[in-house]
Amino acid sequence: MTETKTSLTRRGALALAGAALGSGAVTGFPTLWAQNIKDVTLRQIGTGVSGLNPIAEQVKKDLGFNLQLTVTDTDAVAQRAATQARSFDIADIEYFSIKKVYPTGAVQPIDTKKIKLIDKIVPIFTTGRLTPDSPMGQGTSPFSVGFVESPAAKSFAGRRTELMTLLPTIYNADTLGIRPDLVGRPITNWKDLIDPAFKGKASILNIPGIGIMDAAMVCESAGIAKYGDKGNMTQAEIDKTINFLIEQKRAGQFRAFWKSFDESVNLMASGEVIIQSMWSPAVAAVRSRGIPCTYQPLAEGYRAWGSGLGIMRHVSGLQLDAAYEYLNWYLSGWAGAFLNRQGYYSAVLETAKQNMSENEWGYWMEGKPATADILSPEGKVMEKAGAVRDGGSFMERMGKVVCWNSVMDEDRYMVRRWNEFIAA
């Protein structure tokens, strides 16, 4: 999930126009801490999804210290976390990536007794299910890699403990984005991505651990393959999936393979692509230009992902105190509301709701028709009164998650085969 610093600054500054109705600041620093707070800088690495300037600016305003952001793509975050752990203090990282990073010892566990709203976090992260009857979903679910048994543990507990690998911050249910004015017919299934009618007008994202999951949803939908676990394929299942993608590529089905937010927006806004893998705020960005774009609910359900904040192993003393204040602040409402307005979901819904208008909450979270205009993150009118969010409510969307972004046992083999597909 790559984004350049230039576009980050542009989006970040403009996104303030869509921002909040209250800061939700965490207060009550120890005296010594308060005296030295201005000298603290936390260096954070993450993707352009949540590594946004308005968040860093609000941290400075509410907590007094500096949050220094480095923005790169999903794979680079994981690589640097594992190999250059001392070059930053906080990793804003996806849960499927922590499966690669945590066993290296680069990240220290989070003491949940220091997290004020730990029991308010959405149960997807603390029990593995949105409701007791919800499916857990195939792949690397956040819960499966969310806890460890001890500070020195290198493997995951698979159950709730008092030590978390990451503090959950942001997540979503992903689907295909379409240009409803150009596709010419209803889109109802993942297999529509490979409809010959869209030859040369389709795109899939080029991040192996995510793209392979979209490809699996397509293959299963089209009857090309049936997987035991889409999130942990055998070599034979990987081969079947990649070989099919190569066939599609050579037949000219795909216009492009994008890695960055901006690439996906520009491909869709220009009309070069009319159906593709997409992220919710990218759909919002296309709409904010006055161009029709739909985040299409599909019969087979959603592929989901989640991210969280990890504290690097070397962080201690005053910096560690600041890190915990930052983690608590992230759940306190302002950040959650800010991210919800971009089409994501926040880890603590209650505090985010307190920082959103009734109209915003109804539109983004409850599937209700907007009672007034809905603004995009850039502060432009994105939806007129009466509009309903694609896919409906939070419960409807997150309740239909069938798989999570994943790291497979055969990850190295999968990445090698994926790269063969891109190079074919």
C-alpha positions as CSV (number, residue, x, y, z in Angstrom):
1,M,0.0,0.0,0.0
2,T,2.4,2.6,-1.3
3,E,1.9,6.3,-1.4
4,T,4.4,9.1,-2.1
5,K,5.2,11.7,0.5
6,T,4.0,14.4,-1.9
7,S,0.5,12.9,-2.3
8,L,0.5,12.1,1.4
9,T,1.0,15.8,2.2
10,R,-1.6,16.9,-0.3
11,R,-4.2,14.4,0.9
12,G,-3.3,14.9,4.6
13,A,-3.8,18.7,4.4
14,L,-7.0,18.5,2.5
15,A,-8.4,15.7,4.7
16,L,-8.5,18.1,7.6
17,A,-11.6,19.6,6.0
18,G,-13.4,16.3,6.6
19,A,-12.1,16.0,10.1
20,A,-13.6,15.9,13.5
21,L,-16.0,17.4,16.0
22,G,-13.7,17.0,19.0
23,S,-10.1,15.9,19.7
24,G,-10.7,13.0,22.2
25,A,-7.3,13.9,23.7
26,V,-5.9,11.7,26.4
27,T,-4.7,13.7,29.4
28,G,-3.2,13.2,32.8
29,F,0.5,12.9,32.1
30,P,2.9,12.3,35.1
31,T,4.6,15.6,36.0
32,L,8.1,14.5,34.9
33,W,6.6,13.2,31.7
34,A,4.8,16.5,31.0
35,Q,8.0,18.5,31.6
36,N,10.0,16.5,29.0
37,I,7.2,15.7,26.5
38,K,8.3,18.3,24.0
39,D,11.6,16.5,23.6
40,V,10.1,13.2,22.6
41,T,9.9,12.1,19.0
42,L,8.3,8.8,18.0
43,R,9.5,7.6,14.6
44,Q,6.7,5.7,12.8
45,I,6.9,3.6,9.7
46,G,3.7,2.5,7.9
47,T,1.7,2.8,4.7
48,G,-0.2,5.7,3.2
49,V,-3.5,4.3,4.4
50,S,-3.1,5.6,7.9
51,G,0.3,7.4,7.9
52,L,-1.4,10.7,7.4
53,N,-0.2,14.2,8.3
54,P,-3.4,15.2,10.1
55,I,-2.9,12.4,12.5
56,A,0.6,13.5,13.3
57,E,-0.6,17.1,13.7
58,Q,-3.3,16.0,16.1
59,V,-0.9,14.0,18.2
60,K,1.3,17.0,18.5
61,K,-1.7,19.1,19.5
62,D,-3.2,16.6,22.0
63,L,-0.2,14.9,23.4
64,G,2.6,17.5,22.9
65,F,5.3,15.2,21.3
66,N,6.3,14.7,17.7
67,L,5.2,11.8,15.5
68,Q,7.6,11.5,12.6
69,L,6.0,9.5,9.7
70,T,7.8,7.5,7.1
71,V,5.4,6.1,4.4
72,T,6.2,3.2,2.2
73,D,4.4,0.1,0.9
74,T,3.2,-3.0,2.8
75,D,6.0,-5.3,1.9
76,A,8.7,-2.6,2.7
77,V,7.2,-2.0,6.1
78,A,7.5,-5.6,7.0
79,Q,11.0,-5.9,5.6
80,R,12.3,-2.9,7.5
81,A,10.6,-3.9,10.7
82,A,12.4,-7.2,10.5
83,T,15.8,-6.0,9.4
84,Q,16.2,-2.3,10.5
85,A,14.1,-2.4,13.7
86,R,16.1,0.3,15.5
87,S,15.6,2.9,12.7
88,F,12.1,3.6,14.0
89,D,10.0,3.2,17.2
90,I,6.5,2.4,16.0
91,A,5.5,0.1,13.2
92,D,2.1,0.7,11.7
93,I,1.8,-2.8,10.2
94,E,-0.8,-5.2,8.8
95,Y,-1.6,-8.3,10.8
96,F,-0.7,-10.6,8.0
97,S,2.8,-9.0,8.0
98,I,3.3,-9.4,11.7
99,K,3.3,-13.1,11.1
100,K,6.7,-12.5,9.4
101,V,8.0,-9.8,11.7
102,Y,7.1,-10.8,15.3
103,P,9.1,-14.0,15.4
104,T,12.3,-12.0,14.6
105,G,12.1,-10.4,18.1
106,A,11.9,-6.9,16.6
107,V,8.6,-6.0,18.3
108,Q,7.9,-6.0,22.0
109,P,4.5,-7.1,23.3
110,I,1.9,-4.6,24.4
111,D,0.8,-4.8,28.0
112,T,-2.9,-4.6,27.7
113,K,-3.2,-3.6,31.4
114,K,-1.9,-0.2,30.1
115,I,-4.6,0.1,27.4
116,K,-7.5,2.0,28.9
117,L,-10.1,0.9,26.4
118,I,-8.9,-2.7,25.9
119,D,-12.4,-4.1,26.6
120,K,-14.0,-1.7,24.1
121,I,-12.0,-3.0,21.1
122,V,-14.1,-4.7,18.4
123,P,-14.3,-8.4,19.2
124,I,-12.8,-9.3,15.8
125,F,-9.5,-8.6,17.4
126,T,-10.1,-10.1,20.9
127,T,-12.2,-13.2,20.2
128,G,-11.7,-13.7,16.5
129,R,-15.4,-13.2,15.6
130,L,-17.6,-10.1,15.1
131,T,-20.5,-11.9,16.8
132,P,-20.5,-15.3,18.4
133,D,-22.1,-16.7,15.2
134,S,-19.8,-14.9,12.7
135,P,-17.2,-16.9,10.7
136,M,-13.6,-16.3,11.6
137,G,-12.6,-16.3,7.9
138,Q,-9.8,-18.1,6.2
139,G,-6.3,-16.7,6.1
140,T,-4.3,-14.8,8.7
141,S,-7.1,-13.3,10.9
142,P,-5.9,-10.6,13.3
143,F,-6.9,-12.7,16.3
144,S,-4.7,-15.7,15.2
145,V,-1.6,-13.5,15.4
146,G,-2.9,-11.0,18.0
147,F,-1.6,-12.3,21.3
148,V,1.5,-14.0,22.8
149,E,2.0,-15.9,26.1
150,S,5.1,-14.1,27.4
151,P,7.4,-11.1,26.7
152,A,10.0,-13.4,25.2
153,A,7.6,-15.5,23.1
154,K,8.3,-15.8,19.4
155,S,5.1,-17.7,18.5
156,F,1.5,-16.7,18.8
157,A,-0.9,-17.7,21.5
158,G,-4.0,-18.3,19.4
159,R,-6.0,-17.1,22.4
160,R,-6.6,-13.9,24.3
161,T,-3.8,-13.0,26.8
162,E,-2.6,-9.8,28.5
163,L,0.1,-9.3,25.8
164,M,-0.8,-8.1,22.3
165,T,1.4,-8.1,19.3
166,L,-0.2,-5.0,17.8
167,L,-2.8,-2.5,19.1
168,P,-5.6,-2.7,16.4
169,T,-6.3,0.6,14.8
170,I,-7.9,0.2,11.3
171,Y,-9.5,-2.5,9.2
172,N,-11.9,-3.0,6.3
173,A,-13.8,-5.4,4.1
174,D,-12.4,-5.1,0.6
175,T,-14.1,-5.8,-2.7
176,L,-13.9,-4.8,-6.4
177,G,-14.3,-1.2,-7.5
178,I,-16.2,-0.5,-10.7
179,R,-17.1,2.3,-13.0
180,P,-20.9,1.8,-13.1
181,D,-21.2,4.2,-16.1
182,L,-18.7,2.1,-18.1
183,V,-19.1,-1.6,-17.2
184,G,-22.5,-1.7,-19.0
185,R,-24.1,-4.4,-16.8
186,P,-24.6,-5.4,-13.2
187,I,-21.5,-6.7,-11.4
188,T,-22.4,-9.4,-8.9
189,N,-19.5,-11.8,-8.5
190,W,-15.7,-11.8,-8.1
191,K,-15.4,-13.7,-11.4
192,D,-16.6,-10.6,-13.2
193,L,-13.1,-9.3,-13.0
194,I,-12.1,-11.8,-15.8
195,D,-15.2,-11.3,-18.0
196,P,-13.9,-11.1,-21.6
197,A,-16.2,-8.1,-22.0
198,F,-13.7,-6.1,-19.8
199,K,-10.6,-7.3,-21.7
200,G,-7.8,-4.6,-21.3
201,K,-9.9,-2.7,-18.8
202,A,-9.3,-4.8,-15.7
203,S,-6.7,-4.5,-13.0
204,I,-5.5,-6.4,-10.0
205,L,-3.2,-5.1,-7.3
206,N,0.5,-6.1,-7.3
207,I,1.1,-6.9,-3.6
208,P,1.6,-10.7,-3.6
209,G,0.1,-11.5,-0.2
210,I,-3.0,-9.5,-1.0
211,G,-3.3,-10.0,-4.8
212,I,-3.2,-13.8,-4.4
213,M,-6.3,-13.6,-2.2
214,D,-8.2,-11.5,-4.7
215,A,-7.1,-14.0,-7.4
216,A,-8.3,-16.9,-5.2
217,M,-11.7,-15.2,-4.8
218,V,-11.9,-14.8,-8.6
219,C,-10.8,-18.4,-9.3
220,E,-13.2,-19.9,-6.7
221,S,-16.1,-17.7,-8.0
222,A,-15.3,-18.8,-11.6
223,G,-15.1,-22.5,-10.7
224,I,-11.4,-22.6,-11.7
225,A,-10.2,-23.8,-8.3
226,K,-11.6,-24.9,-4.9
227,Y,-9.3,-24.2,-2.0
228,G,-9.0,-26.0,1.3
229,D,-7.9,-22.6,2.8
230,K,-7.4,-19.7,0.4
231,G,-5.1,-18.2,3.1
232,N,-2.8,-21.2,3.2
233,M,-2.6,-22.7,-0.2
234,T,-0.7,-25.8,-1.2
235,Q,1.9,-25.6,-3.9
236,A,-0.6,-27.2,-6.3
237,E,-3.2,-24.6,-5.5
238,I,-0.8,-21.8,-5.9
239,D,0.3,-23.2,-9.3
240,K,-3.3,-23.5,-10.5
241,T,-4.1,-19.9,-9.4
242,I,-0.9,-18.4,-10.9
243,N,-1.1,-20.4,-14.1
244,F,-4.6,-19.1,-14.6
245,L,-3.6,-15.5,-14.0
246,I,-0.7,-15.9,-16.5
247,E,-3.3,-17.2,-19.1
248,Q,-5.5,-14.2,-18.4
249,K,-2.6,-11.7,-18.7
250,R,-1.4,-13.2,-22.0
251,A,-5.0,-13.0,-23.3
252,G,-4.8,-9.2,-22.6
253,Q,-7.4,-9.2,-19.7
254,F,-5.4,-6.8,-17.5
255,R,-4.6,-3.2,-18.2
256,A,-2.2,-2.8,-15.3
257,F,-1.0,-4.1,-11.9
258,W,-1.0,-1.3,-9.3
259,K,0.8,-1.0,-6.1
260,S,-0.1,2.5,-4.8
261,F,-3.3,4.3,-3.8
262,D,-2.7,7.0,-6.4
263,E,-2.2,4.5,-9.2
264,S,-5.5,2.8,-8.5
265,V,-7.3,6.2,-8.3
266,N,-5.8,7.4,-11.6
267,L,-6.5,4.2,-13.5
268,M,-10.2,4.3,-12.5
269,A,-10.7,8.1,-12.8
270,S,-9.2,8.1,-16.3
271,G,-11.4,5.2,-17.5
272,E,-8.3,3.1,-18.5
273,V,-9.7,0.6,-16.0
274,I,-13.3,0.0,-15.3
275,I,-13.1,-2.9,-12.8
276,Q,-10.3,-3.7,-10.4
277,S,-9.1,-4.5,-6.9
278,M,-9.6,-1.4,-4.9
279,W,-9.6,0.2,-1.4
280,S,-12.5,2.2,0.0
281,P,-10.8,5.6,0.2
282,A,-9.6,5.2,-3.4
283,V,-13.2,4.8,-4.4
284,A,-13.9,8.0,-2.3
285,A,-11.1,9.8,-4.1
286,V,-12.6,9.0,-7.5
287,R,-16.0,10.1,-6.4
288,S,-14.7,13.3,-5.1
289,R,-13.6,14.2,-8.7
290,G,-17.3,13.9,-9.7
291,I,-16.7,10.5,-11.4
292,P,-19.0,7.6,-10.7
293,C,-17.3,4.8,-8.8
294,T,-18.9,2.0,-6.8
295,Y,-17.3,-0.3,-4.2
296,Q,-19.4,-3.3,-5.3
297,P,-20.8,-5.9,-2.8
298,L,-20.3,-9.4,-4.3
299,A,-22.2,-12.6,-3.7
300,E,-19.1,-14.5,-2.4
301,G,-18.4,-11.9,0.3
302,Y,-15.4,-9.8,1.2
303,R,-11.6,-10.1,1.6
304,A,-10.6,-8.3,4.8
305,W,-7.5,-6.8,6.3
306,G,-6.5,-5.2,9.6
307,S,-3.6,-3.1,10.8
308,G,-2.2,-2.1,14.2
309,L,0.6,-0.3,16.0
310,G,3.5,-2.2,17.2
311,I,6.2,-0.9,19.6
312,M,9.8,-1.8,18.6
313,R,11.8,-3.9,21.1
314,H,14.4,-1.1,21.8
315,V,11.8,1.5,22.9
316,S,12.1,2.1,26.7
317,G,11.8,4.8,29.4
318,L,10.3,8.1,28.5
319,Q,9.8,7.0,24.9
320,L,7.9,3.9,26.0
321,D,5.6,6.1,28.2
322,A,5.0,8.3,25.1
323,A,4.3,5.2,23.0
324,Y,1.6,4.0,25.4
325,E,0.0,7.5,25.5
326,Y,0.0,7.4,21.7
327,L,-1.7,4.0,21.6
328,N,-4.3,5.1,24.1
329,W,-4.9,8.3,22.2
330,Y,-5.5,6.3,19.0
331,L,-8.4,4.6,20.6
332,S,-9.8,7.7,22.2
333,G,-12.0,8.9,19.3
334,W,-10.4,11.5,17.1
335,A,-8.3,9.1,15.0
336,G,-11.1,6.6,14.8
337,A,-13.6,9.2,13.5
338,F,-11.0,10.5,11.0
339,L,-10.4,7.1,9.6
340,N,-14.1,6.2,9.5
341,R,-14.7,9.2,7.3
342,Q,-12.3,7.7,4.8
343,G,-14.3,4.5,4.6
344,Y,-12.3,2.4,7.0
345,Y,-13.4,1.1,10.4
346,S,-11.9,2.0,13.8
347,A,-11.0,-0.4,16.6
348,V,-13.2,1.2,19.2
349,L,-16.5,2.2,17.7
350,E,-17.9,3.9,20.8
351,T,-15.3,6.7,21.0
352,A,-15.3,7.2,17.2
353,K,-19.1,7.7,17.3
354,Q,-18.7,10.5,19.9
355,N,-16.5,12.3,17.4
356,M,-18.8,12.0,14.4
357,S,-22.1,13.7,13.5
358,E,-25.2,11.7,13.6
359,N,-25.4,11.9,9.8
360,E,-21.8,10.7,9.4
361,W,-22.3,7.8,11.7
362,G,-25.5,6.8,10.1
363,Y,-24.0,6.8,6.6
364,W,-20.6,5.3,7.3
365,M,-21.5,2.8,10.0
366,E,-25.2,2.0,10.1
367,G,-26.1,1.8,6.4
368,K,-28.6,4.6,6.7
369,P,-29.4,7.1,3.9
370,A,-27.5,10.3,4.4
371,T,-29.6,13.1,5.9
372,A,-27.2,15.7,4.5
373,D,-24.3,15.8,2.1
374,I,-21.4,13.5,3.0
375,L,-18.0,15.0,2.5
376,S,-15.0,13.2,1.2
377,P,-11.7,13.2,3.1
378,E,-10.8,16.3,0.9
379,G,-13.8,18.1,2.2
380,K,-15.7,17.9,-1.1
381,V,-19.2,16.7,-1.4
382,M,-18.9,12.9,-2.1
383,E,-22.6,11.9,-1.6
384,K,-25.8,13.8,-1.7
385,A,-28.5,13.5,0.9
386,G,-30.3,10.2,0.5
387,A,-27.2,8.2,-0.5
388,V,-26.5,4.8,1.1
389,R,-23.0,3.4,1.6
390,D,-22.0,0.7,-0.9
391,G,-22.4,-2.7,0.9
392,G,-24.5,-1.2,3.7
393,S,-23.7,-1.2,7.4
394,F,-20.6,-2.1,9.4
395,M,-22.3,-5.4,10.5
396,E,-23.4,-6.2,6.9
397,R,-19.9,-5.7,5.5
398,M,-17.6,-7.1,8.3
399,G,-20.2,-9.9,8.9
400,K,-19.5,-11.2,5.3
401,V,-15.7,-11.5,5.5
402,V,-14.7,-14.9,4.1
403,C,-10.9,-14.5,4.1
404,W,-8.2,-12.3,5.5
405,N,-4.9,-11.1,3.9
406,S,-2.5,-13.8,4.6
407,V,1.0,-15.2,4.9
408,M,1.0,-18.8,3.8
409,D,3.3,-21.6,4.9
410,E,4.3,-21.7,1.2
411,D,4.8,-17.9,1.2
412,R,8.3,-17.9,-0.6
413,Y,7.0,-20.2,-3.3
414,M,3.9,-18.1,-3.7
415,V,5.9,-14.9,-4.0
416,R,8.2,-16.5,-6.6
417,R,5.3,-17.7,-8.7
418,W,3.5,-14.3,-8.3
419,N,6.6,-12.5,-9.6
420,E,6.6,-14.9,-12.6
421,F,3.0,-13.8,-13.3
422,I,3.9,-10.1,-13.2
423,A,6.9,-10.8,-15.4
424,A,5.1,-13.0,-17.9
